[in-house]
Amino acid sequence: MAETLSHDPQTLSAWRPPHLLGMHRQDLLELFGQLPAPADGELDGEYSGYDYLGHTREGWDAGWARAEAGQGTWWLGKAFHGDEGYNRILNANGSTTRMMRFGVRPGESLIDGKPALLLVYGDFDNPTGREGLVDEVRRINDDLYVAACTFPAENGQRSEPSIIVLSGPAQPWVGVDDPRAEARL
C-alpha cells in the first residue's frame, strides 16, 4: 500500500470522496475490512453518493451500463433516519425521486463477519429487496463512509461487492415520495 494512502485515523479524518474513488479496488476492499461500523443512529439525513468505478475498463463499462439502464436517471445518494433509509434518484427532467427503501441496523458483515451498518432492502417491498441486496457501511470519518454492496450468488454465497462512497449529510431527511408504494415487510 502506498504511503499516501495511510490508514491512520489522523490521515483518514481529512479524507474526502476523491481519496477513496482514486484507490485501486483491492486497496479499497482492504481498507473497508479495517474500518469500524458507524454508531447506531450516526447517519441521519440525505448523503451524497458516489459509485466506485475503479481503474479498469470493466468497472467503467459497468458504470455506463447502470447509467443507460436508468434511462436518463442518475443515483444521487442515500438517506437515513432511525431504522430506515432510501435512495435519491435524479430524473431526466431535473426532479428528485426518493425511493428504494431499506432497513438500517447494526450487524455482522456478510462479507467479512466484522461489525457493519447493514442496509437491508428486503425489509421493504421493492424490486431491489426481492433481489436480496444488502449494503454494508463502514466509517472513514465524521462525514465520509464507504459501503460494499452484494446480492445473493448462485453458489449460496454473496456476489463480488460493488462499492459506493457516501458523504454528508448534504441535507436533512425528507422521506420517501410514497411510503405506501414500498411497505415495510
Buried (B, 14 or more C-beta within 10 A) or exposed (E): EEEEBEEEEEEBEEBEBEBBBEBBBEBBBBBBEEBEBBEEEEBBBBBBBBBBBBEEEEBEEBBEEBBEEBEEBBBBBBBBBEEBBBBBBBEEEEEEBBBBBBBBEBBEBBBBEBBBBBBBBBBBBBEBBEEBBBBBBBBBBEBBBBBBBBBBEEEEEBBEBBBBBBBBBBEEBBEBBEBEEBEEE
